[in-house]
Amino acid sequence: MVKTASAGALGTVLVDGKGHTLYLFEADKSTTSTCDGACASAWPPLLTSGAPTAGGSAKSDLLGTSKRSDGKTQVTYHGHPVYGYAGDSKPGDTNGQALNQFGAKWYVLDTAGNKVDKS
């Protein structure tokens, strides 16, 4: 489940079914994730066992999936694999916004699937 929530100055952003903020990784240049191992521990991929669903103002036609190197299926939105962040402890946290980790920056996504480049 990908839905939306208000994140203060960041505006309306994508969150998972539990309300935790979702992020894109600028190192991902396609729907295939480049984040695994230690990266995936810090930035857990949003996985699905079936077709992902949209809620709130998230757009179902922007949802997709891609296979990860471990064979699991990761949710994509507007062509970006999406991730949570281990540093976010509760719904509404955006502690991962604009962090530069594992070789590139991480950003929350707006409802169009674009990075929100402000902090």
C-alpha positions in Angstrom: 0.0 0.0 0.0 1.3 3.4 -1.0 -0.7 6.4 0.3 -0.1 10.0 1.2 0.3 12.1 4.3 1.2 15.6 5.1 4.8 16.1 6.1 4.8 19.8 7.2 7.1 22.0 5.1 7.7 19.1 2.7 4.0 19.1 1.7 2.1 15.9 0.9 4.4 13.0 0.5 4.2 9.2 -0.1 4.0 6.9 2.8 3.6 3.1 3.3 0.5 1.4 4.6 1.6 2.1 8.2 2.2 5.8 7.5 6.0 5.7 7.4 7.6 8.0 4.9 8.9 6.6 1.6 12.0 7.8 -0.2 13.7 7.6 -3.6 17.5 7.0 -4.0 19.1 9.2 -6.6 21.6 6.4 -7.5 18.7 4.4 -8.9 18.6 5.3 -12.6 15.8 2.9 -13.6 13.2 0.8 -11.8 16.0 -1.6 -10.7 17.2 -1.0 -7.2 21.0 -0.4 -6.6 20.5 -0.5 -2.8 21.2 -3.9 -1.2 23.2 -5.3 1.7 24.0 -2.6 4.3 22.2 0.0 2.2 19.0 -2.1 2.3 19.3 -2.5 6.1 19.4 1.3 6.6 16.9 1.9 3.8 14.6 -1.1 3.7 12.9 -1.5 0.3 9.1 -1.4 0.2 8.3 -5.0 -0.8 5.1 -6.5 -2.1 3.8 -10.0 -2.7 1.1 -8.9 -5.2 0.1 -5.9 -7.1 0.8 -2.7 -5.0 -2.3 -0.6 -4.2 -2.7 3.2 -3.9 -4.5 5.2 -1.2 -5.1 8.8 -0.5 -3.9 11.0 -3.4 -1.3 8.4 -4.5 -1.9 7.5 -8.1 -2.4 3.8 -8.9 -1.2 4.3 -12.5 2.2 5.4 -11.2 2.7 2.2 -9.1 4.8 -0.7 -10.4 7.2 -3.4 -9.3 10.7 -4.6 -10.0 12.7 -7.6 -9.1 15.5 -7.2 -6.6 18.8 -9.0 -6.7 17.5 -11.3 -3.9 14.5 -12.2 -6.0 12.0 -10.2 -3.9 9.6 -7.8 -5.5 10.0 -4.1 -4.7 7.3 -1.4 -5.2 8.1 1.4 -7.6 6.4 4.7 -8.0 6.8 6.8 -11.2 9.7 4.6 -12.1 11.5 5.0 -8.8 12.1 2.0 -6.4 10.8 3.2 -3.0 12.3 2.7 0.4 11.6 3.4 4.1 14.3 4.7 6.4 15.5 2.9 9.5 16.1 6.3 11.2 12.3 7.1 11.0 10.8 5.6 14.2 7.2 6.7 13.8 4.7 7.8 11.1 5.4 11.4 10.0 9.2 11.2 10.6 11.2 12.4 7.6 14.7 12.0 9.1 16.0 10.6 5.8 15.2 13.7 3.8 18.2 14.9 1.7 20.7 12.6 3.4 23.7 11.6 1.3 24.3 7.9 2.0 25.6 4.9 0.0 26.8 7.2 -2.8 23.8 9.4 -3.5 21.0 11.5 -1.9 17.6 10.3 -0.6 14.4 12.3 -1.0 10.8 12.0 -0.1 8.4 11.8 -3.1 5.4 14.0 -3.9 2.2 12.5 -5.3 3.5 12.9 -8.9 6.5 10.7 -7.9 9.1 13.5 -8.0 11.7 14.2 -5.4 10.9 16.9 -2.9 14.1 18.9 -2.9 13.8 20.9 0.3 14.4 20.2 4.0 
